[in-house]
Amino acid sequence: MKLATFVEAVDPPSVLPTPARMAAFVMSLRELGYDTAGCARRLRVFPRLGVNFWEAMRPQWAPAPGDAVGWLIRLFIDSVAVPVDTLHALVPVSLIDDAIEARLLVLDGDMLRPKLSLMPCDGMYFVTDRAAKNTAFNQVMWLWGESYLLAGLVRRTSRRCAFDVGTGSGIHALLASRHCDRVVGLDVSPRALEFARFNAALNGVHNAEFRLSDLLDGVDGSCDLLVTNVPYAPDLAARAGDNFWSGGIDGMELLRRIVRAIPERVDADGGVYINSLFPLAPGSTLRGNFAQWLGGRFDDLQTLDHTWPVPFYEDLLSDAPIDADKSAWRFGVVSLRRAPHGQAGWWRELGQDRFFNADGSCRAAVDHDAT
Ligand SMILES: C[S@@+](CC[C@H](N)C(=O)[O-])C[C@H]1O[C@@H](n2cnc3c(N)ncnc32)[C@H](O)[C@@H]1O
């Protein structure tokens, strides 16, 4: 399967003139029940891993006639045009006007056409590019199952400072802003930063900043929470970071650099959460790769390996995906911390591949302190 590809210039979202209007827009979505649980109730599969919350993966689903949330899903997740009269009958007029003014929708005759996606996650809202491949520019990644997975696995304890590397829509930085004093989202894509700043304004977040940066180069010092989901697909047609999916020829170019930076950039009491495809060479292990990348520093770490094997991994995005032996490939989240004083390092494989609850929430079955 490949994604349908189109070519269309699309403007980034535009912040509404006042914070009060941004807040009212979010409040309307919330009051209508357009949230993770509301979407999960209607789609049942939302937001399980993979792409099964896309329309193409559930062709039987259609919004019920009087169901506002169903029609919002149609517009903002499926990216399908909806008759303006249908929406007018179900949602406040101000919601439609604000979505048009923020450049999420355009009115085209009697149809509302989506230009951007708007997805809920854990009480917040994230505007991204639409969930289809558009080659006109470097798209800002919409929320995939992996975005929800990483969001669900980060332990939400109080922190001093979080770095979100490859922030895209800003999702992990903005979720972290609720339990961290300070948050820095980093991305090489200027378009991503525009979306992340819009999403900060949308969610009324004031303690997050977003910087143009090659991985951690744009920020000094260390953090006590590092969250990252940088591109990982082995791609012969694009250099690592040229788009939101290419991790270079072996897929692990960016990942390796981040892992090597952990000892200097993460405080002794800090936590690290890495989502990735791990396109490992046949016969090699994830633990072995981390040990090689970190050298002598590896033994200090306590690691939870929430990944699972993906020998049939299918790349939906790359123009020239690598044709390799995928028998050792894995996907998922690795979370690490420095061994507390007096304790030894360890690596624990959890073998968990079901993280989502029926209401769309997601969480780790085991965290570092429960091992
Ligand atoms: C897979 S997307 C993740 C988006 C978001 N964090 C999420 O989980 O939904 C990867 C992001 O990393 C960014 N990126 C690619 N190369 C990068 C680099 N060298 N330094 C910083 N960010 C990079 C891309 O622009 C993209 O926004």
The ligand as an SDF file (V2000), in Angstrom:
LIG
                    3D

 27 29  0  0  0  0  0  0  0  0999 V2000
    8.3010   11.6240   12.6220 C   0  0  0  0  0  0  0  0  0  0  0  0
    8.0760   13.3700   12.7630 S   0  0  0  0  0  0  0  0  0  0  0  0
    7.5710   13.5080   14.4560 C   0  0  0  0  0  0  0  0  0  0  0  0
    6.6060   14.6200   14.7410 C   0  0  0  0  0  0  0  0  0  0  0  0
    6.0620   14.6350   16.1800 C   0  0  0  0  0  0  0  0  0  0  0  0
    7.1450   14.7470   17.1380 N   0  0  0  0  0  0  0  0  0  0  0  0
    5.2350   13.4230   16.4830 C   0  0  0  0  0  0  0  0  0  0  0  0
    5.7200   12.5100   17.1750 O   0  0  0  0  0  0  0  0  0  0  0  0
    4.0680   13.3720   16.0580 O   0  0  0  0  0  0  0  0  0  0  0  0
    9.7730   13.8640   12.7580 C   0  0  0  0  0  0  0  0  0  0  0  0
   10.0590   15.3410   12.8980 C   0  0  0  0  0  0  0  0  0  0  0  0
   11.5010   15.4880   13.0150 O   0  0  0  0  0  0  0  0  0  0  0  0
   11.9000   16.6110   12.2820 C   0  0  0  0  0  0  0  0  0  0  0  0
   13.3330   16.4640   11.9400 N   0  0  0  0  0  0  0  0  0  0  0  0
   13.8950   15.8130   10.9110 C   0  0  0  0  0  0  0  0  0  0  0  0
   15.2280   15.9080   10.9530 N   0  0  0  0  0  0  0  0  0  0  0  0
   15.5300   16.6420   12.0490 C   0  0  0  0  0  0  0  0  0  0  0  0
   16.7570   17.1090   12.6110 C   0  0  0  0  0  0  0  0  0  0  0  0
   17.9200   16.8030   12.0750 N   0  0  0  0  0  0  0  0  0  0  0  0
   16.6850   17.8580   13.7270 N   0  0  0  0  0  0  0  0  0  0  0  0
   15.4850   18.1960   14.2880 C   0  0  0  0  0  0  0  0  0  0  0  0
   14.3130   17.7770   13.7770 N   0  0  0  0  0  0  0  0  0  0  0  0
   14.3280   17.0190   12.6820 C   0  0  0  0  0  0  0  0  0  0  0  0
   10.9680   16.6220   11.0840 C   0  0  0  0  0  0  0  0  0  0  0  0
   10.9380   17.9180   10.4820 O   0  0  0  0  0  0  0  0  0  0  0  0
    9.6500   16.1940   11.7230 C   0  0  0  0  0  0  0  0  0  0  0  0
    8.9290   17.3060   12.1880 O   0  0  0  0  0  0  0  0  0  0  0  0
  1  2  1  0
  2  3  1  0
  2 10  1  0
  3  4  1  0
  4  5  1  0
  5  6  1  0
  5  7  1  0
  7  8  2  0
  7  9  1  0
 10 11  1  0
 11 12  1  0
 11 26  1  0
 12 13  1  0
 13 14  1  0
 13 24  1  0
 14 15  1  0
 14 23  1  0
 15 16  2  0
 16 17  1  0
 17 18  1  0
 17 23  2  0
 18 19  1  0
 18 20  2  0
 20 21  1  0
 21 22  2  0
 22 23  1  0
 24 25  1  0
 24 26  1  0
 26 27  1  0
M  CHG  2   2   1   9  -1
M  END
$$$$
